[in-house]
Amino acid sequence: MSRATINRIAVFSILLVIVFVSARRIYLNSQDQLYTVGQINRIISPSKGGLSAIFSYEIDNQEYSGTVKIYKYEDVAVSGAKFIVSVPKGYSAAGIMLLDLPVPDGIEAPQDGWKKKPAFD
């Protein structure tokens, strides 16, 4: 196989992965969502990109974790801070932390999550 053919296969494979990941995210966002409270466990600085937060949340007595970029939220996204997590129904491990929705102290989510995005005053 020539180098040009190998390069074409590599580029095609990368594009295929990008399309798959994007399509999956669009699909998950189109599903009904549950909302719960997630807590930032720690802030990390990956080798590429800005700061990220590792967070955890619980749905139906099962704990999950995720990572979220904290660009523009460095001042509020600190270890121990709590935010709403949007979780696609049936895909509990695919939660996304919503850094624009902080959760006040003392608020606890129902075990199976809220069916509507909560608003706090």
DSSP file with accessible surface (Angstrom, degrees, kcal/mol):
  #  RESIDUE AA STRUCTURE BP1 BP2  ACC     N-H-->O    O-->H-N    N-H-->O    O-->H-N    TCO  KAPPA ALPHA  PHI   PSI    X-CA   Y-CA   Z-CA
    1    1 A M              0   0  175      0, 0.0     2,-0.0     0, 0.0     0, 0.0   0.000 360.0 360.0 360.0 138.3    0.0    0.0    0.0
    2    2 A S     >  -     0   0   63      1,-0.1     4,-2.1     4,-0.0     5,-0.2  -0.320 360.0-113.6 -79.0 161.7    1.3    3.4   -0.9
    3    3 A R  H  > S+     0   0  193      1,-0.2     4,-2.6     2,-0.2     5,-0.2   0.880 117.0  56.0 -61.6 -37.9    1.8    6.2    1.7
    4    4 A A  H  > S+     0   0   48      1,-0.2     4,-2.2     2,-0.2    -1,-0.2   0.907 107.1  49.0 -62.8 -40.7   -0.9    8.3    0.0
    5    5 A T  H  > S+     0   0   50      2,-0.2     4,-2.4     1,-0.2    -1,-0.2   0.919 110.9  49.7 -65.5 -42.7   -3.4    5.4    0.5
    6    6 A I  H  X S+     0   0   89     -4,-2.1     4,-2.5     1,-0.2    -2,-0.2   0.920 110.5  50.6 -62.1 -42.4   -2.4    5.0    4.1
    7    7 A N  H  X S+     0   0   84     -4,-2.6     4,-2.6     1,-0.2     5,-0.2   0.907 109.9  50.2 -63.2 -40.1   -2.9    8.8    4.7
    8    8 A R  H  X S+     0   0  178     -4,-2.2     4,-2.6     2,-0.2    -1,-0.2   0.912 110.9  48.9 -64.8 -42.0   -6.3    8.7    3.1
    9    9 A I  H  X S+     0   0   84     -4,-2.4     4,-2.6     2,-0.2    -2,-0.2   0.920 111.8  49.6 -63.6 -41.9   -7.4    5.8    5.3
   10   10 A A  H  X S+     0   0   44     -4,-2.5     4,-2.3     2,-0.2    -2,-0.2   0.935 112.8  46.0 -63.7 -46.0   -6.1    7.6    8.4
   11   11 A V  H  X S+     0   0   86     -4,-2.6     4,-2.6     1,-0.2     5,-0.2   0.930 113.4  49.7 -63.3 -44.3   -7.9   10.8    7.5
   12   12 A F  H  X S+     0   0  134     -4,-2.6     4,-2.5    -5,-0.2    -2,-0.2   0.920 110.4  50.8 -60.6 -42.6  -11.1    8.9    6.7
   13   13 A S  H  X S+     0   0   57     -4,-2.6     4,-2.2     2,-0.2    -1,-0.2   0.917 110.8  48.3 -63.0 -43.1  -10.9    7.0   10.0
   14   14 A I  H  X S+     0   0  105     -4,-2.3     4,-2.4     2,-0.2    -2,-0.2   0.932 112.6  48.3 -63.3 -45.2  -10.5   10.2   12.0
   15   15 A L  H  X S+     0   0   99     -4,-2.6     4,-2.6     1,-0.2    -2,-0.2   0.901 109.4  53.6 -63.0 -38.0  -13.4   11.8   10.2
   16   16 A L  H  X S+     0   0  100     -4,-2.5     4,-2.5    -5,-0.2    -1,-0.2   0.921 109.0  48.3 -63.1 -41.3  -15.5    8.7   10.8
   17   17 A V  H  X S+     0   0   92     -4,-2.2     4,-2.8     2,-0.2     5,-0.2   0.928 111.6  50.2 -64.4 -43.9  -14.8    8.9   14.6
   18   18 A I  H  X S+     0   0   93     -4,-2.4     4,-2.5     1,-0.2     5,-0.2   0.927 111.9  47.6 -61.4 -44.6  -15.7   12.6   14.7
   19   19 A V  H  X S+     0   0   92     -4,-2.6     4,-2.8     2,-0.2     5,-0.2   0.931 112.7  49.3 -63.3 -43.7  -19.0   12.0   12.8
   20   20 A F  H  X S+     0   0  135     -4,-2.5     4,-2.5    -5,-0.2    -2,-0.2   0.944 112.6  46.4 -61.6 -47.8  -19.8    9.1   15.2
   21   21 A V  H  X S+     0   0   87     -4,-2.8     4,-2.2     1,-0.2    -1,-0.2   0.925 114.9  47.4 -62.8 -43.4  -19.1   11.1   18.4
   22   22 A S  H  X S+     0   0   62     -4,-2.5     4,-2.4    -5,-0.2    -1,-0.2   0.924 112.1  49.2 -64.2 -44.0  -21.0   14.1   17.1
   23   23 A A  H  X S+     0   0   55     -4,-2.8     4,-2.6    -5,-0.2    -2,-0.2   0.900 110.5  51.0 -63.6 -39.0  -24.0   11.9   16.0
   24   24 A R  H  X S+     0   0  113     -4,-2.5     4,-2.8    -5,-0.2     5,-0.2   0.925 110.3  48.7 -64.7 -43.3  -24.1   10.2   19.4
   25   25 A R  H  X S+     0   0   82     -4,-2.2     4,-2.5     2,-0.2    -2,-0.2   0.924 112.0  49.1 -64.2 -41.6  -24.1   13.5   21.3
   26   26 A I  H  X S+     0   0  118     -4,-2.4     4,-1.3     2,-0.2    -2,-0.2   0.934 112.3  48.9 -62.3 -43.9  -26.9   14.9   19.1
   27   27 A Y  H  X S+     0   0  103     -4,-2.6     4,-0.6     1,-0.2     3,-0.5   0.941 112.0  47.4 -60.6 -48.4  -28.9   11.7   19.7
   28   28 A L  H >< S+     0   0    0     -4,-2.8     3,-1.0     1,-0.2    -1,-0.2   0.893 110.1  52.9 -63.2 -38.1  -28.3   11.8   23.5
   29   29 A N  H 3< S+     0   0   90     -4,-2.5    -1,-0.2     1,-0.2    -2,-0.2   0.781 104.5  57.1 -67.3 -24.3  -29.3   15.5   23.6
   30   30 A S  H 3< S+     0   0   80     -4,-1.3    -1,-0.2    -3,-0.5    -2,-0.2   0.630  91.4  91.6 -82.0 -12.1  -32.5   14.7   21.7
   31   31 A Q  S << S-     0   0   57     -3,-1.0    59,-0.1    -4,-0.6     2,-0.1  -0.382  94.9 -86.5 -77.2 158.8  -33.6   12.2   24.4
   32   32 A D        -     0   0  112     57,-0.1    57,-3.1    -2,-0.1     2,-0.3  -0.399  52.9-139.0 -59.8 143.0  -35.8   13.1   27.4
   33   33 A Q  E     -A   88   0A  29     55,-0.2     2,-0.3    82,-0.2    -1,-0.1  -0.808  15.6-158.0-112.1 148.4  -33.5   14.4   30.2
   34   34 A L  E     -A   87   0A  19     53,-2.9    53,-3.2    -2,-0.3     2,-0.4  -0.843  17.6-143.2-110.9 158.3  -33.4   13.9   33.9
   35   35 A Y  E     +AB  86 114A  33     79,-2.1    79,-3.3    -2,-0.3     2,-0.3  -0.978  25.8 158.0-129.1 136.7  -31.7   16.4   36.1
   36   36 A T  E     -A   85   0A   5     49,-2.0    49,-2.9    -2,-0.4     2,-0.5  -0.826  42.6 -88.3-141.6-178.4  -29.7   15.8   39.3
   37   37 A V  E     -A   84   0A  24     -2,-0.3    21,-0.6    21,-0.2     2,-0.3  -0.840  38.4-171.8-101.1 131.6  -27.0   17.4   41.4
   38   38 A G  E     -AC  83  57A   1     45,-3.1    45,-2.2    -2,-0.5     2,-0.4  -0.904   9.5-147.7-119.7 153.0  -23.4   16.8   40.6
   39   39 A Q  E     -AC  82  56A  76     17,-2.5    17,-2.1    -2,-0.3     2,-0.4  -0.965  18.2-122.1-123.3 136.2  -20.3   17.8   42.6
   40   40 A I  E     - C   0  55A   0     41,-2.7    40,-3.0    -2,-0.4    15,-0.3  -0.615  24.2-175.0 -74.8 126.0  -16.9   18.8   41.3
   41   41 A N  E     -     0   0A  71     13,-3.2     2,-0.3    -2,-0.4    14,-0.2   0.821  62.0 -20.2 -90.9 -39.0  -14.3   16.4   42.8
   42   42 A R  E     - C   0  54A 147     12,-1.4    12,-2.8    37,-0.1     2,-0.4  -0.979  56.1-118.0-165.1 161.8  -11.2   18.1   41.4
   43   43 A I  E     - C   0  53A  61     -2,-0.3     2,-0.3    10,-0.2    10,-0.2  -0.876  32.1-172.6-105.7 135.1   -9.8   20.4   38.7
   44   44 A I  E     - C   0  52A  47      8,-3.1     8,-2.7    -2,-0.4    -2,-0.0  -0.876  22.0-144.1-125.9 160.1   -7.3   19.0   36.2
   45   45 A S        -     0   0   88     -2,-0.3     6,-0.2     6,-0.2     4,-0.1  -0.852  23.5-154.2-123.6  91.6   -5.1   20.5   33.5
   46   46 A P        -     0   0   44      0, 0.0    -2,-0.0     0, 0.0     0, 0.0  -0.166  30.8-106.2 -61.3 162.4   -4.9   18.1   30.6
   47   47 A S  S    S+     0   0  132      1,-0.1     2,-0.4     0, 0.0     3,-0.0   0.816 108.8  38.9 -62.0 -29.3   -1.8   18.3   28.3
   48   48 A K  S    S+     0   0  176      2,-0.1    -1,-0.1     0, 0.0     2,-0.0  -0.961 110.4  12.0-121.3 141.4   -4.0   19.9   25.6
   49   49 A G  S    S-     0   0   58     -2,-0.4     3,-0.1    -4,-0.1     0, 0.0  -0.183  89.8 -60.0  89.5 175.5   -6.7   22.4   26.2
   50   50 A G  S    S-     0   0   47      1,-0.2    -2,-0.1    -5,-0.1     2,-0.1   0.134  77.5 -44.8 -81.0-160.8   -7.7   24.4   29.2
   51   51 A L        -     0   0   66     -6,-0.2    19,-2.2    18,-0.1    20,-0.3  -0.360  53.9-166.9 -71.8 148.9   -8.8   23.4   32.6
   52   52 A S  E     -CD  44  69A   4     -8,-2.7    -8,-3.1    17,-0.3     2,-0.4  -0.921  11.9-137.1-131.1 158.2  -11.3   20.6   33.2
   53   53 A A  E     -CD  43  68A   0     15,-3.0    15,-2.1    -2,-0.3     2,-0.5  -0.955   6.5-145.5-117.4 136.1  -13.3   19.4   36.2
   54   54 A I  E     +CD  42  67A  39    -12,-2.8   -13,-3.2    -2,-0.4   -12,-1.4  -0.891  32.0 178.1 -94.8 126.5  -13.9   15.8   37.2
   55   55 A F  E     -CD  40  66A   2     11,-2.6    11,-2.2    -2,-0.5     2,-0.3  -0.854  19.2-152.1-129.2 162.6  -17.4   15.5   38.7
   56   56 A S  E     +CD  39  65A  18    -17,-2.1   -17,-2.5    -2,-0.3     2,-0.3  -0.955  14.0 173.2-133.2 155.0  -19.6   12.9   40.1
   57   57 A Y  E     -CD  38  64A   8      7,-2.2     7,-3.1    -2,-0.3     2,-0.4  -0.956  20.9-131.1-153.5 164.6  -23.4   12.5   40.3
   58   58 A E  E     + D   0  63A  91    -21,-0.6     2,-0.4    -2,-0.3   -21,-0.2  -0.985  19.3 174.3-130.0 134.3  -25.9    9.9   41.4
   59   59 A I  E >  S- D   0  62A   1      3,-2.2     3,-1.6    -2,-0.4    53,-0.2  -0.994  77.2  -7.2-134.7 130.1  -29.0    8.6   39.7
   60   60 A D  T 3  S-     0   0   98     51,-3.6    52,-0.1    -2,-0.4    -1,-0.1   0.898 128.3 -57.1  51.1  47.1  -31.1    5.6   41.1
   61   61 A N  T 3  S+     0   0  102     50,-0.3     2,-0.4     1,-0.2    -1,-0.3   0.685 114.1 116.9  60.8  20.1  -28.5    5.0   43.8
   62   62 A Q  E <   -D   59   0A 107     -3,-1.6    -3,-2.2    30,-0.0     2,-0.4  -0.978  58.6-139.3-118.4 130.3  -25.8    4.5   41.2
   63   63 A E  E     +D   58   0A 119     -2,-0.4     2,-0.3    -5,-0.2    -5,-0.2  -0.714  23.1 178.2 -93.1 138.7  -22.8    6.9   41.1
   64   64 A Y  E     -D   57   0A  58     -7,-3.1    -7,-2.2    -2,-0.4     2,-0.3  -0.875  10.3-154.2-129.0 163.5  -21.4    8.1   37.8
   65   65 A S  E     +D   56   0A  83     -2,-0.3     2,-0.3    -9,-0.2    -9,-0.2  -0.938  14.0 169.0-138.1 162.0  -18.6   10.5   36.9
   66   66 A G  E     -D   55   0A  17    -11,-2.2   -11,-2.6    -2,-0.3     2,-0.4  -0.934  26.8-118.4-157.3 178.4  -17.7   12.7   34.0
   67   67 A T  E     -D   54   0A  90     -2,-0.3     2,-0.4   -13,-0.2   -13,-0.2  -0.981  23.8-176.9-130.1 142.0  -15.4   15.5   32.9
   68   68 A V  E     -D   53   0A  26    -15,-2.1   -15,-3.0    -2,-0.4     2,-0.2  -0.999  28.9-119.3-140.6 138.3  -16.3   19.0   31.7
   69   69 A K  E     -D   52   0A 111     -2,-0.4   -17,-0.3   -17,-0.2   -18,-0.1  -0.579  19.6-156.5 -70.0 140.4  -14.2   21.9   30.4
   70   70 A I    >   +     0   0    2    -19,-2.2     3,-2.9    -2,-0.2     4,-0.3   0.161  32.4 153.7-110.9  22.3  -14.5   24.9   32.7
   71   71 A Y  T 3  S+     0   0  170    -20,-0.3    -2,-0.0     1,-0.3   -19,-0.0  -0.229  76.7   8.1 -50.4 130.3  -13.7   27.6   30.2
   72   72 A K  T 3  S+     0   0  149      1,-0.1    -1,-0.3     3,-0.0     3,-0.1   0.384 122.6  72.9  74.5  -3.3  -15.3   30.9   31.3
   73   73 A Y    X>  +     0   0   82     -3,-2.9     4,-3.0     1,-0.1     3,-1.1   0.171  53.2 117.5-122.7  17.9  -16.3   29.3   34.6
   74   74 A E  T 34 S+     0   0   93     -4,-0.3    -1,-0.1     1,-0.3    -3,-0.1   0.813  74.6  56.3 -57.7 -30.8  -12.9   29.1   36.4
   75   75 A D  T 34 S+     0   0  132      1,-0.2    -1,-0.3    -3,-0.1     3,-0.1   0.784 121.3  25.1 -75.5 -25.1  -14.1   31.4   39.2
   76   76 A V  T <4 S+     0   0   66     -3,-1.1     2,-1.7     1,-0.1    -2,-0.2   0.674 102.4  82.2-109.9 -24.5  -17.2   29.2   40.1
   77   77 A A     <  +     0   0    2     -4,-3.0     2,-0.3    -7,-0.2    -1,-0.1  -0.616  64.6 141.8 -86.4  83.0  -16.1   25.7   39.0
   78   78 A V    >   -     0   0   75     -2,-1.7     3,-2.4    -3,-0.1   -38,-0.3  -0.811  62.5 -73.9-121.1 161.2  -14.0   24.8   42.0
   79   79 A S  T 3  S+     0   0   78     -2,-0.3   -38,-0.2     1,-0.3     3,-0.1  -0.295 121.2  21.1 -56.4 129.5  -13.5   21.6   43.9
   80   80 A G  T 3  S+     0   0   34    -40,-3.0    -1,-0.3     1,-0.3   -39,-0.1   0.194  90.5 132.1  95.7 -15.9  -16.6   20.9   46.0
   81   81 A A    <   -     0   0   21     -3,-2.4   -41,-2.7   -42,-0.1     2,-0.4  -0.389  47.5-140.9 -69.7 148.0  -19.0   23.2   44.0
   82   82 A K  E     +A   39   0A  58     21,-0.4    21,-2.6   -43,-0.2     2,-0.3  -0.921  24.6 167.7-116.8 139.4  -22.3   21.7   43.0
   83   83 A F  E     -AE  38 102A   4    -45,-2.2   -45,-3.1    -2,-0.4     2,-0.2  -0.923  41.4 -88.2-140.0 163.7  -24.1   22.2   39.7
   84   84 A I  E     -AE  37  98A   0     17,-2.2    14,-3.2    14,-0.6     2,-0.5  -0.506  37.3-152.8 -72.3 141.1  -27.1   20.6   37.8
   85   85 A V  E     -AE  36  97A   0    -49,-2.9   -49,-2.0    12,-0.2     2,-0.5  -0.979   5.7-143.9-117.5 128.3  -26.2   17.6   35.7
   86   86 A S  E     -AE  35  96A  15     10,-2.8    10,-2.5    -2,-0.5   -51,-0.2  -0.830  20.5-172.0 -91.7 124.7  -28.4   16.8   32.6
   87   87 A V  E     -A   34   0A   0    -53,-3.2   -53,-2.9    -2,-0.5     2,-0.2  -0.970  21.9-128.8-124.6 118.9  -28.7   13.0   32.2
   88   88 A P  E >   -A   33   0A   1      0, 0.0     3,-2.3     0, 0.0   -55,-0.2  -0.462  37.9-104.4 -64.8 132.7  -30.4   11.4   29.1
   89   89 A K  T 3  S+     0   0   86    -57,-3.1   -57,-0.1     1,-0.3   -56,-0.0  -0.371 107.6  15.7 -58.5 131.0  -33.0    8.9   30.2
   90   90 A G  T 3  S+     0   0   73     -2,-0.1    -1,-0.3    -3,-0.1     3,-0.1   0.370 116.4  75.2  86.4  -6.1  -31.7    5.4   29.7
   91   91 A Y    X   +     0   0   84     -3,-2.3     3,-2.3     1,-0.1    -2,-0.1  -0.456  52.3 161.1-133.0  59.5  -28.1    6.6   29.4
   92   92 A S  G >  S+     0   0   27      1,-0.3     3,-0.6    -5,-0.1    -1,-0.1   0.749  70.6  59.2 -59.1 -26.7  -27.2    7.5   33.0
   93   93 A A  G 3  S+     0   0   72      1,-0.2    -1,-0.3    -3,-0.1   -28,-0.1   0.514  91.9  71.8 -81.3  -1.1  -23.5    7.4   32.4
   94   94 A A  G <   +     0   0   11     -3,-2.3    -1,-0.2    -6,-0.2    -2,-0.1  -0.005  67.3 149.2-105.1  30.0  -23.7   10.2   29.8
   95   95 A G    <   -     0   0   12     -3,-0.6     2,-0.5    -8,-0.1    -8,-0.2  -0.294  33.1-152.2 -67.3 147.4  -24.5   13.1   32.2
   96   96 A I  E     -E   86   0A  56    -10,-2.5   -10,-2.8   -30,-0.1     2,-0.3  -0.985  14.0-130.8-122.0 125.0  -23.3   16.6   31.3
   97   97 A M  E     -E   85   0A   6     -2,-0.5     2,-0.9   -12,-0.2   -12,-0.2  -0.592  13.6-145.9 -76.2 130.9  -22.6   19.1   34.1
   98   98 A L  E >   -E   84   0A  35    -14,-3.2     3,-2.1    -2,-0.3   -14,-0.6  -0.815  13.0-172.1 -99.9  96.0  -24.3   22.5   33.4
   99   99 A L  E 3  S+     0   0A  13     -2,-0.9    -1,-0.1     1,-0.3   -14,-0.0   0.630  80.9  64.3 -69.3 -10.7  -21.9   25.0   34.8
  100  100 A D  E 3  S+     0   0A 100      1,-0.2    -1,-0.3   -16,-0.1    -2,-0.0   0.422  95.4  64.9 -89.6   3.2  -24.4   27.9   34.3
  101  101 A L  E <  S-     0   0A  43     -3,-2.1   -17,-2.2   -17,-0.2    -1,-0.2  -0.641  70.8-174.9-125.9  75.7  -26.7   26.2   36.9
  102  102 A P  E     -E   83   0A  81      0, 0.0   -19,-0.3     0, 0.0    18,-0.2  -0.329  19.5-132.9 -67.8 152.7  -25.1   26.2   40.3
  103  103 A V        -     0   0   12    -21,-2.6   -21,-0.4   -65,-0.1     3,-0.1  -0.934  17.4-127.3-110.3 125.1  -26.9   24.4   43.1
  104  104 A P    >   -     0   0   56      0, 0.0     3,-1.4     0, 0.0   -21,-0.0  -0.267  39.5 -85.1 -65.4 156.4  -27.3   26.2   46.5
  105  105 A D  T 3  S+     0   0  154      1,-0.2     3,-0.1   -23,-0.0     0, 0.0  -0.262 112.8  30.5 -57.5 145.0  -26.2   24.4   49.7
  106  106 A G  T 3  S+     0   0   70      1,-0.3     2,-0.5    -3,-0.1    -1,-0.2   0.346  84.4 126.5  88.3  -6.1  -28.8   22.1   51.2
  107  107 A I    <   -     0   0   52     -3,-1.4     2,-0.4    -4,-0.0    -1,-0.3  -0.739  36.2-174.2 -88.3 128.3  -30.5   21.1   47.9
  108  108 A E        -     0   0  145     -2,-0.5     3,-0.1    -3,-0.1    -3,-0.0  -0.965  18.3-131.7-120.9 139.4  -30.7   17.4   47.3
  109  109 A A        -     0   0   24     -2,-0.4   -73,-0.1     1,-0.1     0, 0.0  -0.573  31.0-101.0 -84.5 150.0  -32.0   15.8   44.1
  110  110 A P    >   -     0   0   52      0, 0.0     3,-1.9     0, 0.0   -50,-0.1  -0.329  38.7-107.4 -61.1 155.3  -34.6   13.0   44.2
  111  111 A Q  T 3  S+     0   0  124      1,-0.3   -51,-3.6   -52,-0.1   -50,-0.3   0.850 121.9  39.7 -56.2 -37.6  -33.1    9.5   43.7
  112  112 A D  T 3  S-     0   0   72      1,-0.2    -1,-0.3   -53,-0.2   -77,-0.1   0.317 117.9-117.6 -96.3  10.0  -34.5    9.2   40.2
  113  113 A G    <   -     0   0    4     -3,-1.9     2,-0.3   -79,-0.1    -1,-0.2   0.041  35.0 -62.6  81.3 167.2  -33.7   12.9   39.4
  114  114 A W  B     -B   35   0A  59    -79,-3.3   -79,-2.1     1,-0.1    -5,-0.0  -0.677  32.7-146.1 -85.8 145.5  -36.0   15.8   38.4
  115  115 A K  S    S+     0   0  129     -2,-0.3     2,-0.3   -81,-0.2   -82,-0.2   0.734  86.6  44.3 -83.5 -22.8  -38.0   15.5   35.3
  116  116 A K  S    S-     0   0  176    -81,-0.1   -81,-0.1    -3,-0.0    -1,-0.1  -0.929 102.0 -95.1-119.8 150.0  -37.8   19.2   34.6
  117  117 A K        -     0   0  117     -2,-0.3     2,-0.1     1,-0.1    -2,-0.1  -0.416  47.9-128.9 -63.5 120.6  -34.7   21.4   34.9
  118  118 A P        -     0   0   21      0, 0.0     2,-0.4     0, 0.0    -1,-0.1  -0.401  15.6-151.2 -73.8 151.3  -34.9   23.0   38.4
  119  119 A A        -     0   0   90     -2,-0.1     2,-0.4   -18,-0.0   -18,-0.0  -0.989   8.1-162.2-122.0 131.4  -34.5   26.7   38.9
  120  120 A F              0   0   62     -2,-0.4     0, 0.0   -18,-0.2     0, 0.0  -0.919 360.0 360.0-114.9 140.5  -33.1   28.1   42.1
  121  121 A D              0   0  209     -2,-0.4    -2,-0.0   -17,-0.0     0, 0.0  -0.571 360.0 360.0 -93.5 360.0  -33.6   31.7   43.3
